[in-house]
Amino acid sequence: MKKTLSPSGNPQGLSRRVLLGGAAAAGTLVALDVQAQPAPSNSASAPARSPSGKPFELEEATVSKLQAAMTSGKHTARGLAERYLTRIQELDRTGDLPLLSVIEINPDALAIATALDEERKAKGPRGPLHGIPVLIKDNIATADKMQTTAGSLALVGAVPSRDAFVVERLRAAGAVILGKTNLSEWANFRSTHSSSGWSGRGGQCRNPYALDRTPSGSSSGSGAATAANFCAVSVGTETDGSIVSPSAACSLVGLKPTVGLVSRSGIIPISHSQDTAGPMTRTVADAAALLGVLVGIDPNDAVTATSKGHAQADYTRFLDPNGLKGARIGVPRERFFGYHPATDALVERALELMKARGAIIVDPAPIPSAAKLDEPEMEVLLYEFKAGVEAYLAGLGDKTRLKTLADLIRFNEEHRDSELPWFGQELFLQAQEKGALTDKKYRKALEACRKLSRGQGIDAVMEKHKLDALVAPTQAPPGLIDLVDGDHWLGSSSSPAAVAGYPSITVPAGYVAGLPVGLSFIGRAWSEPTLLRLAFSYEQASKHRRPPGFAPTADLRKPTS
């Protein structure tokens, strides 16, 4: 695929586009329309709308505060679920520029919450997520009354025979799954010029900070919904950027774990070498709490066996407000800075704050091979997507007549009005031309990815400078939604960790014209405890997160803040 390079050298239409990873008033559930939604107008002239006629009682509520409220009897799991579901119904599909972040409500949510309330009375809570309302991305399988479609009309009705492993973990922890979130269809691995957050099934998801702006990534609905306080926490998925990108765009904390720490079984795939699920939350503490529930060795995902001895039952114990003191943090300026001056200014402030908190800043600390990753990464993803999606379709058995990538391509052509109204399926067509995973071309590309991203990449720079982490801007502020020409990406920093299969976490770093900017901490394999410690310390020192205002457009009078 021909790449267009931004001034910083980052490929537009590649790694920022190859992103993975798919209400009710109290007591009554009303199913959301799951038919194809026409894309709303991009006009920024619509009047601003208030998120609510009165303050939302649960705005910015954390997992620990919600748990304390249930323990004290102030709230119940059912009451929390009712409040969030009412908020979704009131805000997600109303107005001239609807948010469209939730693609479907779980019709059993209130019954599940009620049962968990009874269990709490009888036995006490199972753990920190007992009764906590959660939203999950619509590429994560649930064997219940909800769909699992990756946003595509092609999979409507093809209900999986079992829950994804991460859903099993959430249910076992006592979480209340409120519903599924919208996403970039097929986790943004369909077209080379798509609009992030658009799916044939869910329409165009929007950014709650400015409704004419992109929610970014493919976990767009999880990002927008969590930022809008439609749930306590959410689960997204990432192949390259789609947890950290929408989290940064929506002023969230997004944690992309080491590949193998969290199972991928039951998640509609792109790449078995890069895919992972992970937390998308409003605080680092909530990300740590959710991660502890998601991790686990899954016999249906062999790579999770590599997490033995590395996974932690409780990641909240690594949260230290003084965690930056003495930490050695590298700054990879080459390639990851310079594409947006206002973003750079926010990160410079962050570096100064980290210094003031006792961190040792090693600047610059370039990742030697960062510029060489794009071509082999795309080759790997094209091969692995074809193999992975066909394996997933095979696992659906007689639930679907679509068995191959060629079948999906044909479905899209036959349903052009609903599936291809704005952009095509160029990546599907490129992947269809690829052979088996035994091909020498694939094996060579995979070897190059591992070597360049690890031994000649993150490991090299961190070993050379004895670093605890690298920090860089996650990306520029979210751009305008453009269904005609697709996303306009200036640059970002997700690829090295994504290709290596290493962890990264983004934390709010401030705002430009009211639009969120994130700061990423990047580490070596299994370094989630260190990254959480550093991110928490920075978050507690900076406290940039603020809830969205559902403005129709950015406030260009606002300075960088």
C-alpha positions as CSV (number, residue, x, y, z in Angstrom):
1,M,0.0,0.0,0.0
2,K,1.3,3.4,-0.9
3,K,1.8,5.5,2.3
4,T,1.4,9.2,2.7
5,L,3.8,10.7,5.2
6,S,3.1,13.5,7.6
7,P,5.8,16.2,8.2
8,S,7.0,14.1,11.2
9,G,7.4,11.0,9.0
10,N,4.5,9.1,10.5
11,P,2.4,7.3,7.9
12,Q,-1.1,8.5,7.5
13,G,-3.6,5.8,6.7
14,L,-1.5,3.1,8.3
15,S,-0.7,2.6,11.9
16,R,-3.1,5.2,13.2
17,R,-5.8,3.6,11.0
18,V,-5.0,0.0,11.8
19,L,-6.6,0.1,15.1
20,L,-8.3,-2.7,16.9
21,G,-8.4,-3.9,18.2
22,G,-18.5,-3.4,17.9
23,A,-31.3,2.4,27.6
24,A,-33.4,2.8,29.5
25,A,-35.3,4.7,32.1
26,A,-35.3,3.2,35.6
27,G,-36.8,-0.3,35.5
28,T,-37.5,-0.4,31.7
29,L,-35.0,-1.4,29.0
30,V,-35.5,0.1,25.6
31,A,-33.4,-1.6,22.9
32,L,-31.3,0.8,20.8
33,D,-31.8,0.8,17.1
34,V,-29.2,-1.6,15.7
35,Q,-29.9,-1.0,12.0
36,A,-27.5,0.9,9.8
37,Q,-27.5,4.5,10.9
38,P,-27.1,7.4,8.4
39,A,-24.1,9.4,9.1
40,P,-25.1,12.7,10.8
41,S,-24.1,16.0,9.3
42,N,-20.6,17.3,10.0
43,S,-22.1,20.8,10.6
44,A,-20.6,22.6,13.6
45,S,-23.5,25.1,13.6
46,A,-25.8,23.1,15.8
47,P,-26.6,24.7,19.1
48,A,-24.7,23.5,22.1
49,R,-26.6,21.0,24.3
50,S,-26.2,20.4,28.0
51,P,-25.4,16.9,28.9
52,S,-28.2,16.9,31.4
53,G,-30.9,19.2,32.8
54,K,-29.3,18.7,36.2
55,P,-26.0,17.4,37.5
56,F,-25.5,13.7,37.0
57,E,-25.2,12.1,40.4
58,L,-22.6,9.6,39.3
59,E,-20.4,12.0,37.2
60,E,-16.8,11.0,37.4
61,A,-17.6,8.3,40.0
62,T,-14.7,5.9,40.5
63,V,-14.9,2.1,41.1
64,S,-13.8,2.5,44.7
65,K,-16.4,5.2,45.4
66,L,-19.2,3.2,43.8
67,Q,-18.1,0.2,45.7
68,A,-18.2,2.2,49.0
69,A,-21.6,3.6,48.1
70,M,-23.0,0.0,47.6
71,T,-21.3,-1.2,50.8
72,S,-22.9,1.7,52.8
73,G,-26.3,1.1,51.3
74,K,-26.4,4.5,49.6
75,H,-26.6,2.8,46.2
76,T,-27.4,-0.7,44.8
77,A,-26.0,-2.3,41.7
78,R,-29.5,-2.1,40.2
79,G,-29.7,1.6,41.1
80,L,-26.3,2.3,39.5
81,A,-27.3,0.4,36.3
82,E,-30.6,2.2,36.1
83,R,-28.9,5.6,36.4
84,Y,-26.3,4.9,33.7
85,L,-28.8,3.3,31.4
86,T,-31.1,6.4,31.7
87,R,-28.1,8.6,30.9
88,I,-27.3,6.6,27.8
89,Q,-30.9,6.8,26.6
90,E,-31.1,10.6,27.2
91,L,-27.8,11.6,25.7
92,D,-26.4,9.0,23.3
93,R,-28.8,9.3,20.4
94,T,-30.3,12.7,20.8
95,G,-29.7,16.1,19.2
96,D,-28.4,17.2,15.8
97,L,-25.0,15.6,16.5
98,P,-25.7,12.4,18.4
99,L,-22.8,10.8,20.2
100,L,-23.7,7.2,19.0
101,S,-21.2,5.6,21.4
102,V,-23.4,2.7,22.5
103,I,-24.4,0.2,19.8
104,E,-26.6,-2.0,22.0
105,I,-28.0,-2.4,25.5
106,N,-27.9,-5.6,27.4
107,P,-31.6,-6.5,28.0
108,D,-30.5,-8.6,31.1
109,A,-28.5,-5.8,32.7
110,L,-31.0,-4.9,35.4
111,A,-31.8,-8.6,36.2
112,I,-28.1,-9.3,36.6
113,A,-27.6,-6.2,38.8
114,T,-30.6,-7.3,41.0
115,A,-29.1,-10.8,41.5
116,L,-25.8,-9.3,42.4
117,D,-27.5,-7.1,45.1
118,E,-29.1,-10.2,46.6
119,E,-25.7,-12.0,46.5
120,R,-24.0,-9.0,48.3
121,K,-26.6,-9.2,51.0
122,A,-26.2,-12.9,51.5
123,K,-22.4,-13.4,51.0
124,G,-20.8,-10.0,50.6
125,P,-19.1,-8.7,47.5
126,R,-17.0,-10.9,45.2
127,G,-14.4,-8.2,44.8
128,P,-13.8,-4.6,43.6
129,L,-16.0,-5.0,40.5
130,H,-19.0,-6.5,42.2
131,G,-22.0,-4.6,40.9
132,I,-19.9,-2.1,38.8
133,P,-21.5,-1.1,35.5
134,V,-19.2,-1.9,32.5
135,L,-19.4,-1.4,28.7
136,I,-17.5,-3.6,26.3
137,K,-16.6,-3.2,22.7
138,D,-18.8,-4.8,20.0
139,N,-16.0,-7.1,18.8
140,I,-15.9,-8.9,22.2
141,A,-18.1,-12.0,22.1
142,T,-21.1,-12.5,24.5
143,A,-23.2,-15.6,24.4
144,D,-26.3,-13.9,25.5
145,K,-29.1,-11.7,24.0
146,M,-26.6,-9.2,22.6
147,Q,-24.9,-9.2,19.2
148,T,-21.2,-9.5,18.5
149,T,-20.6,-7.9,15.1
150,A,-17.5,-5.7,15.0
151,G,-19.9,-3.0,13.8
152,S,-20.7,-4.9,10.6
153,L,-24.2,-5.8,9.4
154,A,-22.6,-9.0,8.1
155,L,-22.5,-10.6,11.6
156,V,-25.9,-9.5,12.9
157,G,-27.6,-12.7,14.1
158,A,-24.4,-14.7,14.4
159,V,-24.4,-15.0,18.2
160,P,-21.3,-16.8,19.5
161,S,-21.7,-20.1,21.4
162,R,-19.6,-18.9,24.3
163,D,-18.5,-15.7,26.0
164,A,-15.0,-14.3,25.3
165,F,-12.6,-15.1,28.1
166,V,-12.5,-11.5,29.3
167,V,-16.3,-11.5,29.5
168,E,-16.2,-14.7,31.6
169,R,-13.7,-12.9,33.9
170,L,-16.0,-9.8,34.2
171,R,-19.0,-11.9,34.9
172,A,-17.1,-14.0,37.5
173,A,-16.0,-10.7,39.2
174,G,-19.6,-9.6,39.5
175,A,-19.4,-6.8,36.9
176,V,-22.7,-5.7,35.3
177,I,-22.2,-5.6,31.5
178,L,-24.5,-2.8,30.5
179,G,-24.1,-3.2,26.7
180,K,-21.8,-3.0,23.7
181,T,-20.0,0.0,22.4
182,N,-19.8,1.3,18.8
183,L,-16.4,1.1,17.0
184,S,-14.7,1.6,13.8
185,E,-16.1,-1.2,11.7
186,W,-13.9,-4.3,11.7
187,A,-11.7,-2.5,14.1
188,N,-10.7,0.0,11.4
189,F,-9.1,-2.7,9.2
190,R,-11.3,-2.4,6.2
191,S,-10.4,0.8,4.4
192,T,-7.3,2.9,3.9
193,H,-9.3,6.1,4.3
194,S,-12.0,5.4,6.7
195,S,-13.5,7.7,9.3
196,S,-12.7,6.4,12.8
197,G,-15.8,5.6,14.9
198,W,-18.0,4.8,11.9
199,S,-19.7,1.4,11.5
200,G,-22.5,0.2,9.3
201,R,-24.4,-1.0,12.3
202,G,-23.8,1.9,14.7
203,G,-23.2,5.0,12.5
204,Q,-20.6,7.7,13.2
205,C,-19.5,7.9,16.9
206,R,-18.5,11.4,18.0
207,N,-16.2,12.9,20.6
208,P,-18.1,14.3,23.6
209,Y,-15.7,17.2,24.0
210,A,-16.5,18.5,20.6
211,L,-19.2,16.7,18.6
212,D,-17.7,17.5,15.2
213,R,-14.4,15.9,16.2
214,T,-13.3,12.3,15.9
215,P,-13.4,9.9,18.9
216,S,-10.4,8.3,17.3
217,G,-9.1,4.7,17.2
218,S,-11.4,1.8,16.7
219,S,-12.4,1.5,20.4
220,S,-14.1,4.8,19.8
221,G,-17.4,4.0,21.5
222,S,-15.7,2.7,24.6
223,G,-13.7,6.0,24.8
224,A,-16.6,8.3,24.1
225,A,-19.0,6.4,26.4
226,T,-16.6,6.3,29.3
227,A,-15.7,9.9,28.9
228,A,-19.4,10.8,28.9
229,N,-20.0,8.9,32.1
230,F,-22.2,6.2,30.5
231,C,-20.5,3.6,32.6
232,A,-18.0,3.2,35.4
233,V,-15.3,1.6,33.2
234,S,-15.1,0.0,29.8
235,V,-13.0,-2.5,27.8
236,G,-11.4,-1.7,24.5
237,T,-9.1,-3.7,22.2
238,E,-6.0,-2.7,20.4
239,T,-3.8,-3.8,17.5
240,D,-2.0,-0.5,17.1
241,G,-3.4,2.5,19.0
242,S,-7.0,1.7,19.5
243,I,-7.0,1.7,23.2
244,V,-4.5,4.6,23.7
245,S,-5.7,6.7,20.8
246,P,-9.5,7.0,21.7
247,S,-8.4,7.3,25.4
248,A,-6.2,10.3,24.6
249,A,-8.9,11.8,22.4
250,C,-11.5,11.5,25.2
251,S,-9.3,12.5,28.2
252,L,-9.1,9.0,29.6
253,V,-6.6,6.6,30.9
254,G,-6.1,3.7,28.5
255,L,-3.9,0.8,29.2
256,K,-2.7,-1.5,26.4
257,P,-1.3,-4.6,28.2
258,T,1.6,-6.8,27.1
259,V,0.3,-9.3,24.5
260,G,-0.4,-12.4,26.5
261,L,-1.4,-10.8,29.7
262,V,-5.1,-10.7,28.7
263,S,-6.8,-13.4,26.6
264,R,-8.0,-12.7,23.1
265,S,-10.2,-15.8,22.7
266,G,-13.7,-14.8,21.6
267,I,-12.5,-11.4,20.3
268,I,-12.9,-10.8,16.6
269,P,-9.3,-10.5,15.5
270,I,-6.9,-8.6,13.3
271,S,-3.5,-9.9,14.4
272,H,-2.6,-12.7,16.8
273,S,0.9,-11.1,17.3
274,Q,-0.4,-7.7,18.3
275,D,-4.1,-7.9,19.5
276,T,-5.0,-7.4,23.1
277,A,-7.9,-6.2,25.2
278,G,-7.5,-3.6,27.9
279,P,-9.0,-1.1,30.3
280,M,-10.4,2.3,29.3
281,T,-11.2,4.4,32.4
282,R,-11.3,7.8,33.9
283,T,-8.5,7.2,36.4
284,V,-5.4,5.2,36.7
285,A,-6.7,3.5,39.9
286,D,-9.7,2.3,37.9
287,A,-7.5,1.0,35.1
288,A,-5.5,-1.0,37.7
289,A,-8.6,-2.4,39.3
290,L,-10.1,-3.5,35.9
291,L,-6.8,-5.0,34.7
292,G,-6.6,-7.3,37.7
293,V,-9.9,-8.7,36.7
294,L,-9.1,-9.2,33.0
295,V,-5.8,-11.0,33.3
296,G,-5.6,-14.8,33.4
297,I,-4.3,-17.9,31.6
298,D,-6.7,-19.1,29.0
299,P,-6.3,-22.6,27.5
300,N,-8.0,-21.2,24.4
301,D,-5.3,-18.6,23.9
302,A,-1.9,-20.2,24.1
303,V,0.0,-16.9,24.3
304,T,-1.5,-16.3,27.8
305,A,0.7,-19.1,29.2
306,T,3.6,-16.7,28.8
307,S,2.0,-14.4,31.5
308,K,2.7,-17.0,34.2
309,G,4.8,-15.4,36.9
310,H,4.1,-11.9,35.5
311,A,0.4,-11.4,36.0
312,Q,-0.8,-9.8,39.2
313,A,-4.0,-10.4,41.1
314,D,-4.1,-6.8,42.3
315,Y,-2.5,-4.0,40.3
316,T,-3.8,-1.3,42.6
317,R,-1.0,-2.1,45.1
318,F,1.5,-0.5,42.7
319,L,-0.2,2.9,42.8
320,D,2.1,5.3,44.5
321,P,1.7,9.1,44.5
322,N,5.5,9.4,44.9
323,G,6.1,6.9,42.2
324,L,8.0,9.3,39.9
325,K,10.8,9.9,42.4
326,G,14.0,8.4,41.1
327,A,12.4,7.0,38.0
328,R,14.5,7.2,34.8
329,I,12.3,8.3,32.0
330,G,13.4,8.6,28.4
331,V,12.1,11.0,25.8
332,P,12.1,9.7,22.2
333,R,11.8,13.0,20.4
334,E,12.7,11.8,17.0
335,R,9.5,10.9,15.1
336,F,7.2,11.3,18.1
337,F,7.4,15.0,18.6
338,G,7.3,17.9,16.2
339,Y,4.0,17.3,14.4
340,H,1.9,19.6,16.6
341,P,3.4,22.5,18.6
342,A,0.6,22.9,21.1
343,T,0.8,19.2,21.9
344,D,4.5,19.4,22.3
345,A,4.0,22.4,24.7
346,L,1.8,20.3,26.9
347,V,4.3,17.5,27.0
348,E,7.1,19.9,27.9
349,R,5.0,21.0,30.9
350,A,4.5,17.3,31.8
351,L,8.3,16.7,31.7
352,E,8.9,19.6,34.0
353,L,6.3,18.4,36.4
354,M,7.9,14.9,36.4
355,K,11.3,16.5,37.1
356,A,9.8,18.4,40.0
357,R,8.4,15.1,41.3
358,G,11.9,13.6,41.3
359,A,12.1,11.8,38.0
360,I,15.3,11.7,36.1
361,I,14.6,12.8,32.5
362,V,16.9,11.3,29.8
363,D,16.4,13.6,26.8
364,P,16.6,12.7,24.0
365,A,16.3,8.9,24.1
366,P,15.4,7.9,20.5
367,I,14.0,4.5,19.6
368,P,16.6,3.5,17.0
369,S,14.4,1.6,14.6
370,A,11.1,3.4,14.9
371,A,11.0,4.6,11.3
372,K,11.4,1.1,9.9
373,L,8.3,-0.5,11.5
374,D,5.5,0.5,9.2
375,E,6.1,-1.7,6.1
376,P,6.7,-5.0,7.9
377,E,3.8,-4.3,10.3
378,M,1.3,-3.8,7.6
379,E,2.5,-7.0,5.8
380,V,2.0,-9.0,9.1
381,L,-1.4,-7.5,9.8
382,L,-2.7,-8.3,6.3
383,Y,-1.7,-11.9,6.5
384,E,-2.8,-12.4,10.1
385,F,-6.2,-10.7,9.6
386,K,-7.2,-13.1,6.8
387,A,-6.2,-16.1,8.8
388,G,-7.7,-14.8,12.1
389,V,-11.0,-13.6,10.8
390,E,-11.6,-16.9,8.8
391,A,-10.8,-18.9,12.0
392,Y,-13.3,-16.7,13.9
393,L,-16.0,-17.2,11.3
394,A,-15.4,-21.0,11.3
395,G,-15.9,-21.0,15.1
396,L,-19.4,-19.5,14.6
397,G,-20.5,-22.8,12.9
398,D,-23.9,-22.7,11.4
399,K,-24.7,-19.3,13.0
400,T,-23.5,-17.7,9.8
401,R,-23.2,-18.5,6.1
402,L,-20.2,-16.3,5.8
403,K,-17.1,-18.4,6.1
404,T,-14.3,-16.6,4.4
405,L,-12.9,-13.1,3.9
406,A,-14.1,-13.4,0.3
407,D,-17.6,-13.9,1.7
408,L,-17.3,-10.7,3.7
409,I,-16.1,-8.8,0.7
410,R,-19.0,-10.0,-1.3
411,F,-21.5,-9.1,1.5
412,N,-20.2,-5.6,1.6
413,E,-20.6,-5.2,-2.2
414,E,-24.1,-6.6,-2.0
415,H,-25.0,-4.1,0.7
416,R,-23.1,-1.1,-0.6
417,D,-25.8,1.5,0.5
418,S,-25.4,0.5,4.2
419,E,-21.8,-0.8,4.3
420,L,-19.9,1.2,1.7
421,P,-21.6,4.6,1.6
422,W,-18.5,6.6,2.5
423,F,-15.4,4.5,2.0
424,G,-14.4,1.1,0.6
425,Q,-12.8,-2.1,1.7
426,E,-9.3,-1.7,0.3
427,L,-7.6,-3.5,3.3
428,F,-10.0,-6.4,2.9
429,L,-9.0,-6.7,-0.7
430,Q,-5.3,-6.5,0.1
431,A,-5.6,-9.1,2.8
432,Q,-7.6,-11.4,0.5
433,E,-4.5,-11.6,-1.8
434,K,-2.3,-13.0,0.9
435,G,-1.5,-16.6,1.3
436,A,-1.0,-18.8,4.4
437,L,1.0,-18.0,7.5
438,T,3.6,-20.4,6.2
439,D,4.5,-18.0,3.4
440,K,8.2,-16.9,3.5
441,K,7.1,-13.3,2.9
442,Y,4.9,-13.4,6.1
443,R,7.6,-15.1,8.2
444,K,10.2,-12.5,7.1
445,A,7.9,-9.6,7.9
446,L,7.1,-11.1,11.3
447,E,10.8,-11.6,12.1
448,A,11.5,-8.0,11.1
449,C,8.7,-6.7,13.3
450,R,10.0,-8.5,16.4
451,K,13.6,-7.6,15.8
452,L,13.0,-3.9,15.0
453,S,10.5,-3.3,17.7
454,R,12.2,-5.2,20.5
455,G,16.0,-5.9,20.4
456,Q,16.7,-3.0,18.0
457,G,13.8,-0.8,19.4
458,I,12.3,-0.4,22.8
459,D,14.7,-2.9,24.6
460,A,17.7,-1.2,23.0
461,V,17.0,2.3,24.1
462,M,15.8,1.3,27.5
463,E,18.9,-0.9,28.1
464,K,21.2,1.8,26.8
465,H,19.9,4.5,29.2
466,K,18.8,2.1,32.0
467,L,15.2,3.5,31.7
468,D,12.0,2.6,33.6
469,A,9.8,4.0,30.8
470,L,9.6,6.1,27.7
471,V,7.2,9.1,27.5
472,A,5.8,10.8,24.4
473,P,2.7,12.5,23.2
474,T,0.0,9.9,22.6
475,Q,-1.2,11.9,19.5
476,A,-2.4,15.3,18.4
477,P,-5.8,16.7,19.6
478,P,-8.7,15.0,17.8
479,G,-9.3,16.2,14.3
480,L,-12.6,16.9,12.5
481,I,-14.8,14.1,11.4
482,D,-14.5,13.7,7.6
483,L,-16.6,11.0,6.1
484,V,-15.6,12.1,2.5
485,D,-11.8,12.0,2.8
486,G,-11.4,10.0,6.0
487,D,-9.2,10.7,9.1
488,H,-6.4,13.2,9.0
489,W,-3.6,12.0,11.3
490,L,-0.6,14.1,12.2
491,G,1.3,11.6,14.3
492,S,1.3,9.4,17.4
493,S,3.5,7.1,19.4
494,S,1.6,3.8,19.7
495,S,3.4,1.7,17.1
496,P,6.7,0.7,18.8
497,A,4.8,-0.9,21.8
498,A,2.1,-2.3,19.6
499,V,4.4,-4.0,17.2
500,A,6.6,-5.3,20.1
501,G,3.6,-6.5,22.0
502,Y,4.8,-4.4,24.9
503,P,2.6,-2.3,27.3
504,S,1.7,1.3,27.2
505,I,-0.6,3.6,29.1
506,T,-1.9,7.0,28.2
507,V,-3.0,9.6,30.8
508,P,-4.6,13.1,30.2
509,A,-2.0,15.7,29.7
510,G,-4.2,18.8,29.1
511,Y,-6.3,20.4,26.4
512,V,-5.9,22.4,23.2
513,A,-9.0,24.6,22.4
514,G,-10.8,22.3,24.8
515,L,-9.7,19.2,23.0
516,P,-8.0,16.4,25.0
517,V,-4.3,15.5,24.6
518,G,-2.7,12.4,26.2
519,L,0.7,11.5,27.4
520,S,1.9,7.9,26.9
521,F,4.2,5.9,29.2
522,I,5.8,3.0,27.3
523,G,7.7,0.1,28.8
524,R,9.2,-3.3,28.2
525,A,7.3,-6.6,28.4
526,W,5.4,-7.2,31.6
527,S,6.2,-3.7,33.0
528,E,2.5,-2.9,33.8
529,P,3.3,-2.4,37.5
530,T,6.0,0.2,36.7
531,L,3.8,2.0,34.2
532,L,0.9,2.1,36.5
533,R,3.1,3.5,39.3
534,L,4.5,6.2,37.0
535,A,1.2,7.1,35.4
536,F,-0.6,7.3,38.8
537,S,2.1,9.6,40.2
538,Y,1.8,11.9,37.2
539,E,-2.0,11.8,37.3
540,Q,-2.1,12.7,40.9
541,A,0.4,15.6,40.4
542,S,-1.4,17.0,37.3
543,K,-5.1,16.1,37.7
544,H,-5.9,17.2,34.1
545,R,-9.0,15.0,33.6
546,R,-12.3,16.9,33.4
547,P,-15.7,15.7,32.1
548,P,-16.8,16.7,28.6
549,G,-19.3,19.4,27.8
550,F,-20.9,18.0,24.6
551,A,-20.0,21.2,22.7
552,P,-20.9,21.3,19.0
553,T,-17.3,22.3,18.1
554,A,-14.0,23.2,19.6
555,D,-13.7,26.5,21.4
556,L,-10.9,28.2,19.4
557,R,-10.7,31.0,21.9
558,K,-9.4,28.7,24.6
559,P,-5.6,28.5,25.0
560,T,-3.6,25.4,25.7
561,S,-4.5,24.3,29.2
